[in-house]
Amino acid sequence: MIPRPITITGGRLVLPRGEPQPGAIRLVDGRIAALGDIASGPDDIVIKAGGALITPGLVDLGVFAIDKPAFHFGGITRAALMPDQGPPLDHPARVRFAALSGKPDMWIHPLAAATRGLEGSELAELALMREAGARAVATGRRWIGDSGVMARLLSYCAMLDLVVVTHAEDAGMTGNAVATAGEMATRLGLPSAPAQAEALAVARDIALAELTGAHVHFRQVTTAAALDLVRAAKTRGIRVTAGVSPAHFMLSDLELADFRTFSRMSPPLRQDADRRAVIDAIADGTIDVITSGHDPRGPEDKRLPFVDAEPGMAGAETLLPLTLTLVRDGRIDLARAFDLLAANPARLLKVDAGLLAIGAQADIAIIDPARPWVVNSGKMAASAGNTPFDRRPVEGRVTALFKGGTQIG
C-alpha cells in the first residue's frame, strides 16, 4: 500500500543557511517533494506544526548500541553503528545484518571494523564490507598504534573512497588511565594520562592522511592542542574532519568529584580550558559533527569502583537539547546546529538525508526548541540511563518524527 502524501504546515523550516523560514513541507513517496510557500494536495494528510521548527532528522555518527526508543525520542532517524559489537563488525555478514536491523523506522549505517577483531594488526575485508552496507570504516574504541598498519588502512580506504573514523588517544600514553592528568585526578588518586595523548594521536593521523590522501574523521576531539592541529590541517587542505559529544563541551573533569562513574568517558572529561576550546572550535567550524556517543550501560557496568566502571553514556535523548544550549548562548545559529547534527554526518556517510531539500529522503523532525523538561536517568527511553546529566533541566523536545515520509509512533 502506497502511503498518502503528508504536508506539514505552519512551521519554521530550518534550511541549510540563514534563519528558520515560515513555510510548509510536502512528503511524497518517502522524499521531500516541495517546501516553502506551498499548498497541500487534495489527498494529503495535513499536520499542523503550530509554529514549531521543521528540521531534518538527526544523523548520529558513532553510536555503540541500536536503541530505537532512545533514538526516536531524540529525533534521530539514522545512526552510524560503531564496530565495537559482540562479535565485532569485521565480517560482511555481520555488517549486512546490522544494516537491516533498524528498518523500516530507523536506518542503521554500520561502520566496518578497520582490523580483524579490532585488534589493530590485520586489515579486515573492507571492500566486501562496503558491498555489504558499511558506510565508513572505524578503528573502534581504540587507536591503531602501528603506524604501518594505519598507513595501509588509509591507503586502501582512499582507493575505496571510505572515510576512516578513528579514536584519537595514543594508547602508549594512556595505558590504563581513566582520567585526564591534573588536579582532580591527583586529588582522587585516579590513574591518569596527560591531555597531550590526544594531540599525539591526532598529529600522527593527520600526517598519514596527508601522505595517503585519505579522509580521516576524528570521532571525538576534546583538547585545545588537538583542535589546533585539526584547524591547521584543514587550512592546508588535508582531508580531516572532527566530532565531539555534548559531554565534552558541557562538562569538565570537576564532574569526577565523589567518583561519579556516570561521568567516566572515553576520552575522559578534560579541564575547563579544553571544554571552552571545544565550544570555540564548534563556533569557528573546526568541529564538523556533534554525536551522542550513545553507549547505554547498566548497573553491572557503572555501579563499580571508578577504575573498574566502563566508560560511556546514554546520549541519544540529550543530544538535541544540549546542542541547542549553544544556540541559546549565541555561539552558533540553528542552521549551524543542524549542520553539526544532521547535514555533515550525512555527508560523511554519503546518504541523501540530513537537510531539507527537494529530493532528499523525508527524514523529518518537528521540534519545540523552547519546551522545557528535566533529564531523569530512571525514566529514559534508553536501555540504560547512564547519563551525567541526570536531573539537569534542558530545553528542546521532538514532538513528531518521520522516517522516509512515514510518521513514527
C-alpha positions in Angstrom: 0.0 0.0 0.0 1.4 3.4 -1.1 1.3 5.8 1.9 -0.6 9.0 1.4 1.5 12.2 0.9 2.0 14.3 4.0 2.1 18.1 4.2 3.3 19.7 7.4 2.1 23.3 7.6 2.5 26.2 9.9 6.1 25.5 10.9 9.5 27.2 10.6 11.8 25.5 8.2 15.4 25.0 9.3 17.2 25.3 6.0 21.0 24.9 5.3 21.6 28.6 5.6 20.0 31.6 7.3 17.3 31.9 9.9 14.3 29.5 10.0 11.7 30.4 7.4 8.0 30.2 7.8 6.5 27.6 5.5 5.4 24.1 4.8 6.9 20.8 3.6 5.3 18.1 1.5 6.5 14.5 1.7 5.7 12.1 -1.2 6.9 8.5 -1.7 9.5 8.8 1.0 11.1 12.0 -0.2 10.7 15.7 0.1 8.6 16.9 -2.8 8.2 20.5 -2.0 8.9 23.1 0.7 8.3 26.7 1.3 5.2 28.6 0.5 3.2 25.6 -0.8 -0.3 24.2 -0.6 -1.2 20.6 0.3 -2.6 18.2 -2.3 -6.3 17.0 -2.2 -5.4 13.6 -0.8 -2.7 14.7 1.6 -2.5 14.1 5.3 -2.1 17.6 6.8 -0.2 18.0 10.0 -0.1 21.4 11.7 3.3 22.3 13.2 1.9 25.1 15.3 4.9 27.4 14.8 7.5 24.7 15.8 10.7 24.0 13.9 10.6 21.6 10.9 14.1 20.1 10.7 15.9 17.2 9.2 16.0 14.1 11.3 19.3 13.8 13.2 22.1 11.6 11.9 24.1 10.3 14.8 27.7 9.5 13.7 29.0 6.9 16.1 26.7 5.0 18.5 27.6 1.8 20.3 24.2 0.2 20.5 21.0 0.0 18.5 18.5 1.6 20.8 15.4 2.7 18.8 13.3 4.1 21.6 16.1 6.4 22.6 16.9 7.4 19.1 13.2 8.2 18.3 12.9 10.2 21.5 15.9 12.3 20.5 14.8 12.9 16.9 17.5 10.5 15.4 16.4 8.8 12.2 19.8 7.4 11.2 22.7 6.2 13.3 26.2 5.1 12.3 26.9 2.0 14.4 30.4 1.6 15.8 32.1 -1.8 15.1 32.6 -2.5 18.8 29.9 -5.1 19.0 29.9 -8.7 20.2 31.3 -10.0 17.9 32.9 -7.0 16.1 31.6 -5.8 12.7 34.7 -7.3 10.9 32.8 -9.6 8.6 30.4 -8.8 5.7 27.6 -10.9 7.1 27.6 -9.1 10.4 27.7 -5.7 8.6 24.7 -6.8 6.4 22.7 -7.9 9.4 23.4 -4.6 11.2 22.4 -2.6 8.2 19.0 -4.3 8.1 18.4 -4.3 11.9 16.6 -1.0 12.3 14.4 -0.8 9.3 11.9 0.5 8.4 11.6 3.2 11.1 15.3 3.6 11.8 18.2 3.2 9.5 21.4 1.9 10.9 24.6 2.6 8.9 27.3 0.2 10.2 30.9 1.2 10.4 33.2 -1.6 9.3 35.9 -2.6 11.7 39.3 -1.4 10.4 41.1 -4.5 11.6 40.2 -8.1 12.3 38.8 -8.3 15.8 39.6 -4.6 16.2 43.0 -5.7 17.4 44.9 -3.2 15.3 47.1 -5.6 13.4 45.5 -7.2 10.3 43.2 -5.3 8.0 39.7 -6.6 7.7 37.9 -7.3 4.4 37.0 -3.7 3.8 35.8 -3.9 0.2 33.5 -6.8 0.9 32.0 -5.0 4.0 31.5 -1.9 1.9 29.4 -4.0 -0.5 27.5 -5.4 2.5 26.4 -1.9 3.5 29.3 -0.4 5.5 29.2 3.4 5.1 32.7 4.1 6.6 35.5 2.3 8.4 36.3 2.8 12.1 39.1 1.8 14.5 36.5 1.4 17.3 37.3 2.5 20.8 41.0 2.0 20.3 43.7 3.8 18.4 45.8 1.8 15.9 49.3 2.2 17.4 51.1 0.6 14.5 51.8 3.4 12.0 52.4 0.9 9.2 49.0 -0.7 9.7 47.4 2.7 9.8 49.1 3.9 6.6 48.0 0.7 4.8 44.5 1.2 6.1 44.3 4.8 4.9 45.8 4.0 1.5 43.2 1.2 1.0 40.3 3.4 2.2 41.4 6.2 -0.1 41.1 3.9 -3.0 37.7 2.7 -1.8 36.5 6.2 -1.1 35.7 5.3 2.5 36.1 7.7 5.4 38.2 6.3 8.3 36.7 7.1 11.7 39.5 7.0 14.3 39.8 7.1 18.0 42.3 9.8 19.0 44.3 8.8 22.0 47.9 7.5 21.9 47.5 4.1 23.7 51.1 4.1 24.7 50.5 7.3 26.7 47.1 6.5 28.1 47.7 2.9 29.2 45.1 2.1 31.8 44.3 5.7 32.6 40.7 6.6 33.5 41.0 10.4 33.8 42.9 13.4 32.5 46.1 14.3 34.4 45.5 17.3 36.6 44.4 18.5 40.0 41.1 16.5 40.0 42.8 13.1 39.1 45.5 13.8 41.7 43.0 14.5 44.4 41.0 11.4 43.7 44.1 9.2 43.2 42.9 8.0 39.8 45.2 6.6 37.1 45.5 9.4 34.6 47.2 10.4 31.3 48.2 13.8 30.0 45.8 15.5 27.6 48.7 15.6 25.1 48.0 11.9 24.4 45.2 13.1 22.2 47.3 15.6 20.3 49.9 13.0 19.6 47.4 10.6 18.1 45.8 13.4 16.0 49.2 14.6 14.8 50.2 11.1 13.6 46.9 10.5 11.8 46.9 13.9 10.2 50.4 13.2 8.8 49.2 9.9 7.4 46.1 11.4 6.0 48.3 13.9 4.1 50.6 11.1 2.9 47.8 8.9 1.6 45.1 11.4 0.6 42.6 9.5 2.7 39.7 11.2 4.6 40.2 10.8 8.4 37.4 11.7 10.8 38.4 12.0 14.4 35.3 10.8 16.2 36.0 12.9 19.3 38.5 15.8 19.6 38.4 17.2 23.1 41.6 19.2 23.8 42.8 22.6 22.7 46.1 21.3 21.4 44.5 18.6 19.2 41.9 21.1 17.9 44.7 23.5 16.9 46.2 20.6 14.9 42.9 19.9 13.1 42.3 23.6 12.4 45.8 23.9 10.9 45.3 20.7 8.8 42.1 22.0 7.3 43.8 25.2 6.4 46.4 23.2 4.5 43.7 21.3 2.6 44.2 17.9 4.3 41.1 15.8 4.3 40.3 15.7 8.0 37.1 16.3 10.0 36.3 16.2 13.7 33.5 15.4 16.0 32.7 15.8 19.7 29.9 14.8 22.1 27.9 17.2 24.3 29.6 15.9 27.4 32.9 17.4 26.3 31.5 20.9 25.7 29.2 20.9 28.7 31.3 19.2 31.4 34.8 19.3 32.8 36.8 16.9 35.0 35.2 18.6 38.0 32.3 16.2 37.4 34.5 13.3 38.6 34.2 14.5 42.2 32.8 11.8 44.5 33.9 9.2 42.0 30.8 9.7 39.8 31.1 6.8 37.4 28.4 8.2 35.1 31.0 10.9 34.3 33.6 8.3 33.2 34.0 8.9 29.4 36.4 7.8 26.6 38.1 10.1 26.0 37.9 11.3 29.6 36.5 14.6 30.6 39.0 17.4 30.3 39.9 20.5 32.2 37.7 23.6 31.8 40.1 25.4 29.4 39.8 22.5 27.0 36.0 22.5 27.4 35.9 26.1 26.4 38.3 25.4 23.4 35.8 22.8 22.2 33.0 25.4 22.2 35.2 27.8 20.2 36.0 25.0 17.7 32.3 24.3 17.3 31.7 28.0 16.7 34.6 28.5 14.2 33.9 25.4 12.1 36.9 23.3 13.2 34.4 20.7 14.6 32.1 19.3 11.9 29.9 16.8 13.9 28.2 16.6 17.3 27.5 13.0 18.2 25.8 11.4 21.1 28.3 8.6 21.5 25.3 6.7 22.7 26.5 3.8 24.9 23.8 2.6 27.4 25.4 0.8 30.4 23.5 -0.9 33.1 24.4 -1.0 36.8 26.6 -4.0 36.3 29.0 -1.8 34.3 28.6 1.5 36.2 27.9 0.7 39.8 31.5 -0.2 40.4 34.7 1.5 41.7 35.6 4.2 39.3 38.6 2.4 37.8 36.5 -0.7 37.1 33.5 1.1 35.6 33.0 1.1 31.9 33.2 4.4 30.1 30.3 5.9 28.1 26.9 7.5 28.5 23.4 7.1 27.2 23.4 10.2 25.0 20.8 9.9 22.3 18.0 11.6 24.2 20.0 14.6 25.3 21.9 15.2 22.0 19.4 17.7 20.7 18.7 19.8 23.8 22.3 20.0 24.8 23.4 21.2 21.4 20.6 23.8 21.5 22.3 25.3 24.5 25.0 26.6 22.1 22.2 28.3 20.1 20.7 29.9 23.1 24.2 31.1 24.2 24.7 32.7 20.9 27.7 30.6 19.9 26.0 29.1 16.8 22.8 29.6 14.9 20.1 26.9 14.2 21.4 26.3 10.7 24.8 25.5 12.0 23.4 23.3 14.8 21.7 21.1 12.2 24.8 21.0 10.1 26.5 19.5 13.1 23.7 17.2 14.0 22.4 16.1 10.5 23.9 17.5 7.3 27.6 17.0 8.0 27.3 13.4 9.4 25.0 12.5 6.4 27.6 13.9 4.0 30.4 11.9 5.7 28.2 8.7 5.3 27.2 9.6 1.8 23.5 9.4 2.4 21.0 11.8 0.8 19.5 12.9 4.1 20.3 15.4 6.8 18.9 18.5 5.2 15.6 20.0 4.0 16.0 19.9 0.2 13.7 18.8 -2.6 14.5 15.2 -3.5 16.2 14.3 -0.2 15.0 11.5 2.0 11.9 12.5 4.0 13.5 12.1 7.4 11.9 14.9 9.3 11.5 16.1 12.9 9.1 18.6 14.3 10.8 20.3 17.3 9.7 22.7 20.0 13.0 24.3 20.8 11.8 26.0 24.0 9.9 23.1 25.5 11.4 22.5 29.0 12.0 19.1 30.5 14.2 17.5 33.1 16.6 14.7 32.3 15.7 11.7 34.5 18.1 8.7 34.3 15.4 6.5 35.8 12.8 7.3 33.1 14.9 7.4 30.0 13.8 5.6 26.9 17.3 4.2 26.5 18.0 0.6 27.5 20.1 2.1 30.4 20.1 5.6 31.9 23.8 6.2 32.5 23.9 9.9 32.0 26.0 12.6 33.7 23.1 15.0 33.0 20.6 13.4 35.5 18.3 16.0 37.0 19.5 18.7 34.6 16.8 21.0 33.2 17.0 21.3 29.5 15.0 22.9 26.6 14.1 21.4 23.2 11.9 18.4 22.5 10.9 16.4 19.5 7.1 16.5 19.1 6.8 14.4 15.9 9.2 12.3 13.8 9.0 11.0 10.3 11.2 8.3 8.7 11.0 8.1 4.9 7.8 10.1 4.9 6.1 7.9 7.5 5.3 9.1 10.9 6.9 7.2 13.8 4.7 6.3 16.8 
